[in-house]
Amino acid sequence: MQTKTYFASSVPAALDLARKELGEDALLVTSKPSPPAMRAFGRLEVTFAFEAAKPTETAPRQVPSLPAATLPFGPTRALQPSGNRQPASELDEIRQQISALRMAVGRPNAARFPEENDYLTSRLTDGGLEPGTAREISAAAARRPGDPHAALVQELAGRLPYAPFPDMKPGENRTLAFIGPPGRGKTTTLVKVAARFGLAKRVPVKIYSAGSHGVCGEEQMARFATILGVPFFACESLESLNLALNGDTWKGLALIDTPGISPAESSEIGEFARFFSRRPEIERHLVLRADARSADMSGVISRFSSVGVSRLLFTGVDETLSLGAMAETLLRSKIPTAFVGTGQQLPDDLETISAAGLARAVCGENALAAIAA
């Protein structure tokens, strides 16, 4: 019995090549990620065992047992000649084992190749997902047919919630509120949305400021509104904002800037929760930092849960090495996303995001390139 190693993009591809070169009885021995120096030839190193051809054969061919970990259908005992067994029965058992191996290879099952499944899991954990989430998704991806990397992207994308922002129709009215802790970029994000999805598409825009924004908060928003050339209304209380919205017959995109609410200001979150319960038509975008830990993001979502968050909006995508925490937060919260902030430039650094783009970024592609694609 001899062995031969192949470098390939997947185990099925290596198996097809081995069958052509070594014969239909070639047996899979191991598969593992290729060493860095050999990655150019294939991401997996796959080894097969085969029986070399002989000029003559005077004795029954010996079939060694393989380690249990290499066989997807469990351990098997070695087949050795025995005076108590007939050659025909031994040959039948060999055929049964080969048939079972072929059937297992033909099924897309995560249990076939544990090394490949570990490789898919490592791609997700390297991308920033938690180990438990990565194992669950990679196991499901391994059951998909086709290229493993493409299957991994498709499986992750299918689980990520997102809600694209559709173009507004003439005469349509849509109101968005931006909420969250201080320092997440709510005000600059609002200005980007006003310019990119309002004025650039010839949609009328109106801006409201709700509650106390601290020193120079309202003045800053008033200056932005003047630059954009759109109406701006500062409402000192949520009640006055509610009255302003009730008496407004204007059509277009209305954007509400809210003050940053720290963890200690739970009573203010309660006030906003009561206000939004009376205005279910308002989309509530909770603004988070993409470079924060997923645990921190989950904590913010929990604090603002009474507000009834409609969307998650992530800023600082350009300042993080990985979007895994962002994807982990979406998977856990089940709250969709629509926009991401990709820098400080107004109004350019704002993108709509798709589940497929985020999945590609987590699985190793350049984050900004994958999102913008």
Beta strands, then each sheet from edge to edge (+ up, - down):
strand 1: 2-8
strand 2: 27-33
strand 3: 44-50
strand 4: 174-179
strand 5: 205-210
strand 6: 232-235
strand 7: 253-257
strand 8: 283-289
strand 9: 311-315
strand 10: 337-341
strand 11: 350-352
sheet 1: 1+ 3- 2+
sheet 2: 6+ 5+ 7+ 4+ 8+ 9+ 10+ 11-
end
